[in-house]
Amino acid sequence: MHIGYFDEFGHNGAYVNRYDTHFKTHPVFGIGGFIIPAQNVRRLSGSFKHLKETGLRAEIEAKVRAKGKKVEHWEKKGAALLTTRNAQKYSELRRLFNRLLNILDKLDAQVVFYGQEKPRGTNEDTGENEKDRYDHAMKQLIQRIGWSLPRDENHLLILDKQGPRERAEIFASSAAFMFTNESAEKLLEPPLEVESHLYQTEASWVWFCFFYGPVLMGSVR
């Protein structure tokens, strides 16, 4: 059995162009992450916790332990840490992330993603909406995970809990999809949501996504 940890990249809203007043978020939307054998999940969780606590020791001491907070409940958001400026300026940040990649490699994690360049125009112009784009990306991702696994392997799919209202409908759609499409038969349950600050494994993917998001989006055509 495998466990998959995933997050969105790009934006599922309508896109006209980068100069449009209302529709300039991003021309691409997708979902990406990694799948890992279930027996390696605990090792990944412990390894990422150690990596975070050693690599960000000074910040943890100042912002967490000094204030009597629990390190296990503290999360360093990828958006704050893994910026282009930080990656270019701080070699220790690049080394930290390379260590994460090595951990994933040693634990037989596989990167799986699906993304798509959105048709240009408003929802009215394209006949698509946010739910349609998310639903399509999710179903494509589920199929690609299935294709990546051995024939006798199943999986669970976990996402970082967020606010989009359409997610409940997407998960319901995924539940129907897993019972009607043979490419989705390896999915054991509809996608699950978790709070990433409580799950080191999901937090590790959020870091990965922010660092390699431009690479994933550059692979989308």
C-alpha positions as CSV (number, residue, x, y, z in Angstrom):
1,M,0.0,0.0,0.0
2,H,1.1,3.6,-0.7
3,I,0.2,6.9,0.8
4,G,0.2,10.0,-1.4
5,Y,0.6,13.6,-0.2
6,F,-0.5,16.4,-2.6
7,D,-1.1,20.1,-3.0
8,E,-2.2,22.4,-5.7
9,F,0.1,24.5,-7.9
10,G,-0.8,27.5,-10.0
11,H,-4.4,28.7,-9.7
12,N,-7.8,27.2,-10.8
13,G,-9.4,30.6,-11.5
14,A,-10.0,32.1,-14.9
15,Y,-7.0,33.6,-16.7
16,V,-6.9,36.2,-19.4
17,N,-3.4,37.6,-19.3
18,R,-0.9,39.0,-16.7
19,Y,-2.1,42.5,-17.2
20,D,-5.9,41.9,-16.9
21,T,-7.5,43.7,-14.0
22,H,-9.4,40.7,-12.7
23,F,-8.1,37.5,-14.3
24,K,-4.3,37.5,-14.0
25,T,-3.6,34.9,-11.3
26,H,-1.7,32.1,-13.2
27,P,-2.1,30.5,-16.6
28,V,-1.6,27.0,-15.2
29,F,-3.4,24.8,-12.6
30,G,-2.5,21.4,-11.4
31,I,-2.1,19.1,-8.4
32,G,1.2,17.4,-7.5
33,G,2.9,15.5,-4.8
34,F,4.5,12.2,-4.0
35,I,3.5,8.7,-3.2
36,I,5.4,6.6,-0.7
37,P,5.2,3.0,0.5
38,A,3.1,3.0,3.7
39,Q,5.8,1.2,5.7
40,N,8.1,4.2,5.1
41,V,5.7,6.9,6.1
42,R,6.7,7.0,9.8
43,R,10.4,7.2,8.8
44,L,9.6,10.1,6.5
45,S,7.7,11.9,9.3
46,G,10.6,11.5,11.7
47,S,13.2,12.4,9.2
48,F,11.4,15.6,8.1
49,K,10.8,16.6,11.8
50,H,14.6,16.2,12.5
51,L,15.4,18.1,9.3
52,K,13.1,21.0,10.2
53,E,14.4,21.2,13.8
54,T,18.1,21.1,12.8
55,G,17.8,23.3,9.7
56,L,15.6,25.9,11.3
57,R,17.0,25.6,14.8
58,A,17.6,29.4,15.4
59,E,14.1,30.3,14.4
60,I,12.5,27.5,16.4
61,E,14.4,28.6,19.5
62,A,13.3,32.2,19.1
63,K,9.7,31.7,18.0
64,V,8.6,28.4,19.4
65,R,10.6,27.1,22.4
66,A,11.2,30.6,23.9
67,K,7.4,31.1,23.9
68,G,6.7,27.8,25.5
69,K,5.0,26.4,22.3
70,K,5.3,22.9,21.0
71,V,7.6,22.3,18.1
72,E,5.4,19.5,16.8
73,H,2.6,22.1,16.2
74,W,4.8,24.7,14.5
75,E,4.9,24.9,10.8
76,K,7.2,27.0,8.6
77,K,5.1,27.8,5.5
78,G,6.8,27.1,2.2
79,A,5.6,30.5,0.9
80,A,7.7,32.2,3.6
81,L,10.7,30.0,3.4
82,L,11.2,28.9,-0.2
83,T,11.2,32.1,-2.1
84,T,13.4,32.7,-5.1
85,R,15.3,35.3,-3.2
86,N,16.0,33.0,-0.3
87,A,17.0,30.1,-2.5
88,Q,19.4,32.3,-4.4
89,K,20.8,34.0,-1.4
90,Y,21.1,31.2,1.2
91,S,23.2,28.1,0.3
92,E,22.1,26.5,3.5
93,L,18.5,26.6,2.4
94,R,19.5,24.8,-0.9
95,R,21.4,22.2,1.2
96,L,18.4,21.7,3.4
97,F,16.1,21.0,0.5
98,N,18.6,18.7,-1.1
99,R,18.6,16.7,2.1
100,L,14.9,16.4,1.8
101,L,15.2,15.1,-1.8
102,N,17.7,12.6,-0.6
103,I,15.3,11.4,2.1
104,L,12.5,11.0,-0.3
105,D,14.7,9.1,-2.7
106,K,15.9,6.7,0.0
107,L,12.4,6.0,1.1
108,D,11.2,5.1,-2.4
109,A,8.9,8.1,-2.9
110,Q,7.8,8.9,-6.4
111,V,6.7,12.3,-7.6
112,V,3.4,12.3,-9.4
113,F,1.6,15.4,-10.8
114,Y,-0.9,16.6,-13.3
115,G,-1.2,20.2,-14.6
116,Q,-2.7,22.0,-17.5
117,E,-2.5,25.3,-19.2
118,K,-5.9,26.9,-18.9
119,P,-7.8,28.2,-21.9
120,R,-7.5,32.0,-22.0
121,G,-10.7,33.9,-21.1
122,T,-13.3,34.4,-18.4
123,N,-15.5,31.5,-17.2
124,E,-18.2,32.7,-19.6
125,D,-15.7,32.8,-22.5
126,T,-14.3,29.3,-21.9
127,G,-17.3,27.5,-20.5
128,E,-15.2,26.3,-17.6
129,N,-15.3,27.3,-13.9
130,E,-13.1,26.7,-10.9
131,K,-14.8,23.5,-9.9
132,D,-14.5,22.1,-13.4
133,R,-10.8,22.7,-13.5
134,Y,-10.2,21.2,-10.1
135,D,-12.4,18.2,-10.8
136,H,-10.5,17.5,-14.1
137,A,-7.1,17.8,-12.4
138,M,-8.1,15.6,-9.5
139,K,-9.4,12.8,-11.8
140,Q,-6.3,13.0,-14.0
141,L,-4.0,12.8,-10.9
142,I,-5.9,9.8,-9.5
143,Q,-5.4,8.0,-12.8
144,R,-1.7,8.9,-13.0
145,I,-1.1,7.6,-9.4
146,G,-2.8,4.3,-10.4
147,W,-0.5,4.0,-13.5
148,S,2.6,4.6,-11.3
149,L,1.8,1.8,-8.9
150,P,2.4,-1.9,-9.2
151,R,-0.7,-3.9,-10.2
152,D,-1.4,-5.2,-6.7
153,E,-0.8,-1.9,-4.8
154,N,-3.5,0.4,-3.5
155,H,-3.2,4.0,-2.2
156,L,-4.7,6.8,-0.1
157,L,-4.5,10.4,-1.3
158,I,-4.0,13.1,1.3
159,L,-4.1,16.9,0.7
160,D,-3.3,19.9,2.9
161,K,-6.6,21.3,4.3
162,Q,-7.5,24.6,2.7
163,G,-10.6,26.7,2.2
164,P,-11.9,26.3,-1.4
165,R,-15.6,25.5,-1.1
166,E,-15.6,23.4,-4.3
167,R,-13.3,20.8,-2.6
168,A,-16.2,19.0,-0.9
169,E,-17.9,18.6,-4.3
170,I,-14.6,17.5,-5.9
171,F,-14.1,14.8,-3.2
172,A,-17.7,13.6,-3.8
173,S,-17.0,13.5,-7.5
174,S,-13.8,11.5,-6.8
175,A,-15.8,9.0,-4.8
176,A,-18.0,8.3,-7.8
177,F,-15.0,8.2,-10.1
178,M,-13.1,5.6,-8.1
179,F,-16.0,3.2,-8.5
180,T,-16.8,3.9,-12.2
181,N,-13.3,4.1,-13.8
182,E,-10.9,1.2,-13.9
183,S,-7.9,3.6,-13.9
184,A,-9.0,4.7,-10.4
185,E,-9.6,1.3,-8.9
186,K,-6.4,1.5,-6.8
187,L,-7.8,4.4,-4.7
188,L,-9.1,3.0,-1.4
189,E,-11.0,6.1,-0.3
190,P,-11.9,9.5,-1.7
191,P,-9.2,12.1,-1.1
192,L,-8.6,13.1,2.6
193,E,-7.7,16.5,4.1
194,V,-5.3,17.1,7.0
195,E,-3.9,20.1,8.8
196,S,-0.3,20.2,7.6
197,H,1.1,21.6,10.8
198,L,0.1,18.4,12.5
199,Y,1.5,16.1,9.8
200,Q,5.2,16.2,9.0
201,T,4.7,14.2,5.9
202,E,2.2,16.7,4.4
203,A,4.4,19.6,5.4
204,S,7.3,18.1,3.6
205,W,5.3,18.0,0.4
206,V,4.2,21.6,0.9
207,W,7.9,22.6,1.1
208,F,8.6,20.5,-2.0
209,C,5.8,22.1,-4.0
210,F,6.9,25.6,-3.2
211,F,10.5,24.9,-4.1
212,Y,9.7,22.9,-7.3
213,G,6.4,24.5,-8.2
214,P,8.0,26.4,-11.1
215,V,9.5,23.2,-12.4
216,L,6.2,21.4,-12.3
217,M,4.4,24.4,-14.0
218,G,7.2,24.6,-16.6
219,S,6.5,20.9,-17.5
220,V,2.8,21.7,-18.2
221,R,1.7,22.2,-21.8
